């Protein structure tokens, strides 16, 4: 396994050490070590069922919601423990936002979709601050110009690509440090996908992003580092260009070239 860190690199934003995930007696992830660097896009690739999404959900404790799921090992955010029993999971999820595979706007207005998190967490205490935060989040998500005249209409009335950008605006409205994206383009058409990819490229200047994708071309386009997983194991982790042009592991080469997966 190749680790992408070097002595001159900045400190990792997220660290995983010997992380394993079990569903009951079945082990889904095996002893993963990862350093996720700040303000970069890291892609998780691998065959279906290889543990990509399971590993991703470890970072914001979404696996806690699954019955009989057990996680071992250590996970750190800026050096602080993520996995401890005394961690405030709600607070953790304000620092590590998530965008899901299918757009899932709330059955509320565009405005209230974005304002929901800040209201809940007291991020913007006054109406003027909230208005500014909603507009800023929608602008950062690249959708303000499309929705500014229908801000009071239901978020569910938007197109699929617009809904996904609304969900990204909702995620960044609570000012997280990290964005987790679980196949955010898999339900979108090619034009909407290109828009989301451009947005990811822009957002990395402010956020640390981890994206799970089944699309290797997408991983090559949007990420700076790529982790290849297979059968729950981290096979290789390195700079994206190296993974796609000169991987160290034969199985990585086999997957990249389509021999399996």
N, C-alpha and C positions, 0 to 999 in steps of 0.2 A: 504494500500500500504506500502511495506517495502522499505526503502531507504538503500542503501548499504554503505553509508558513516559512519565513526566513528570519534570520537574526535581525535584519533591518526593518522588518514589517512593523506596522503599528500593532497595538494590543488588540486581540480578537474582541469582537462585540459579544459573541456567543461562543461558549466552549462546551463540548460534549465529551465525556470520558467514560468509556466502557458502558455505554448506554445500551441496555437490553429491554425489550418489551415483550410481555407475555399476555396472551389471552387465555386465561385459565391455565391449562397444562401446555398449551401450544406456544412456542416461542416464535415471534414474528420479526424481531430485530435482535442482532447478535453483536454485542461488544463494540459499538460504534464510537470512534474517536473523531472529532471534527473541530476545527477552529473556523468560525465564520467571521470574516473581516468586516470592519465598519464601512458603510457607504459603498458597498459593492452589491452586485447581484450574484447570488450563488444558486446554481440550478441543481436539482436532484433528478437524475434520469435513471432509467432501468425498466425492465419488463413489468407488465401488470402484476400486482401482487408481491412486488419485491420488497415492500416496506417503506417506500418513499413518503407516502402520506402519513403513515403511522409515525415515522421519525419526525416529520414536520410538526405534527400535532403535539409532540413531546415538549416543544419549546414554549407553547403557551398553555400547557396542561389541559388541552382539549380531551386527551385520552382519559382524564379523570372521570369524564361523563360516561365512559363505557364500562359496563358491569364486568367484573372479573379481569379487568386490565391492570397489570402490575408493571412498574418500571423500576429498573435498578440502574446503578451508575450515578454519575454526577452531571449536572447541567448548570452553567453559570451565565448570568447576564451582567456584563460589566464587572465581573468578579464576584457578584452576589449569587447566592444559591437560588435556583429556580424550583428545585424538586422537594425542598424541605416541607415537612408537615406544618410548619409555622408560617409558611409563605401565604400572603394574602393573594389568592388567585385572581380576584376581581382587579386588584391593583396591578398584578402582573399583566393581565390582558389589556390594560390601558397602555402599557409600554410595548406590548407585542400584539399588534393588530393582525387581523386575518381576513383574507378574501377567499371565498369558497369557489368550488368548481362551477356551480350554477348561480347566476345572479339571484340574490335573495333580498330584494328591497322589502322593507316593512310595508304593511298596508296603510301607509301614511303619505302625506304630501312629500314632495321632493325636499322641501325645507325641513320638515320634521324628521325625515330619514337622517339627514346630516346633523341636525341639532340634538338628536336623541342622546347620543353618548356624552357630549359636552354638558347637557342638562343633568344627566344622571350623575356625572362626576364633578359637577361644579366648575368646569373648565372656564366657562364664560358667564359670569354672574349677572351681567346686565343684558337687556334686550339688544342694545346697540353693539355690545361686544359679541353677542351671539350672531347677530346679523352679519357682522364682519367676518366672523369665523366660518359661517356657512358659505359665504361668497368666496372667501379665500380657499376653502377646501374644494369647492366645486371648480374653481379656476385651476387649482393644482391638479385636479383630476381631469382637466381638459374638457369639461362639459358645461361650464357656466354659460357660454354664449348660446348653447342649445336649449337651456332650461330656464334662463333668467326671466322669460316672459310667462312661464308656467310653473313657477316655484311653488304654487299652492295646489297644483294638480297631483294626483297620486303617482308615486314613483313607479308603480306597476304599469302605468300607461306608457312608459318609455320603451324604446326598442331594446333588444337583448344587449347590444353593445353599450347603449346608454345606461341601462340598468347596472351593468358591471362597473362602469365608471362611477355611477352613483354610489355603489357599494365601496369602491376605493375611496371616494370622497368621505363616506361615512367612517371608514377605517382610519383615515388620517386626521379627521376632525378632532379626535381625542389626543392628538399630538404624540403618537407613539415613537419609539426609537427604532422598532423593527416592524417590517411588514412580511407576513407569511402569505404566500399565494399558492393555493392548491389547484393546479390546472385551471387557471383563471380564464383561459381562452377556449377550452375544449367544447363549450356550448355555443361558440360564436362563429360567424361567417368570416371569410378571409379579410374583408375590409375592416370589420370591427376588431379582429385579431391584430392587424397591423397598427391600429390606433392604440390598442392596449400596450403593445410592445414599445411603441414610441413613448407612451406615458411611463412605462417602467424605466426606460432609459433616462428620462428626465428626473424621475423620483429618486433615483439612486444617489443624487447629489445631496439629498437630505435624509434618506432612510437606508438602513441595512435591509436588504430584500432577499428572501429565500423563495424560490419558485419551484414547485413540482411540475414537471411537464413530461408528457409522453412524446412530445414533438422534439426530436433531436435538433432539427434545424432551428427551432425556436430557442432552445438552450444555447446553441452556437451564436445566435444573433444577440441575445439579451444579456448573457451572463459573463462575468469575469472569471469565475471559478465553477467547476462542475464536479459533482460527486456522482459516481456510478455505483448503484446498488444492485445486487442480485441475490435472491433467496434470503433476504434479510441481512445480508452482510455488505459492508462498505468495501468494494473491491478496489476502487481507486478514487483519489481526490486530488485535483491539481488545477492549474490554470486552464481555462476552457480551450484555448488554442492548442495547448499540448494534448489535452484529452482527445481532441478531434483530429489532430494531425500526427501525433506521435505518442500514443498511450503506452504505458509501461507494462500493462497486464494483457496477456493474450485474449482473455475473455472480454475486456473492454473493446479491444479491436474487433472481436467477433460481433459484439453488439452494435458498435458504430457502423460496421459494414453490412449489417443486416443478416448475419449468419444465424442469429437466433433472436428471440424476443418478439 
